Every structure is written in C-alpha cells, then in structure tokens.
C-alpha cells in the first residue's frame, strides 16, 4: 500500500490540508499513523477520490474522436512568427503548450482569452516518480 502524507494528498486533490483531515474524520478517507507518527492516507484511496471528484470542463465541440486525452481550456498566450506559432492554454491546473503553423493559428482564430481544446494522442507518454523511485 502506498501511503501519502496529508499535505501531499491535499495537493493532489486540490483542497486544503484541513479538508483532508475533515474527510478522515468523516470517514471519506481512512487515515493511519506512519512510522514517524504522521497521519497518512492510502494512495489508492486518494487516486479513487481524485478521479471521482475531478471537475472536467465539458468539451464544447461535441465531436467524437479516438483520442482520450482532451483538455478544455483558455488560451493564455500566442506567440506567432512567419511560419510557426506557440499557443499556451490553461486547462484547469494544467498548462498545455502546442507548436503549430502560424496559418493554423489564424484559421482557428486563436488569441488570448479564447476557448480551445488540446487533443493529445501520443505513442510515447513519459511517467516520472518523485524521489528517483524506479
């Protein structure tokens, strides 16, 4: 069982430490003491709670597609040169950056403040773990 400290669970769930403590008191999460005497929660329980309580903006395009990784957000920056452009979106707590042609930026009407959807379909997704765990 992977154990997560209250502070880290709060970060992953997007709530305060006090909220996680209340959830433990209410029985929504089960807390226990680690070998150092700190309260920890089960990592799997945090994962399930994060998934069930996630607020995912509705995809306004209503288009069916095979890519499962869609991030609805607001364009925060567009940097355009002659041929290429960099478009940055803020999708909830996630910053997504896309490189595309300047022509595509103009055709899509992308500008700061506009709503856009980042669709990610990749054969390579790199997963890292904290503390060099292998």
Order of alpha helices (4+ residues) and beta strands (2+ residues): beta-alpha-alpha-beta-beta-alpha-beta-beta-beta-alpha-beta
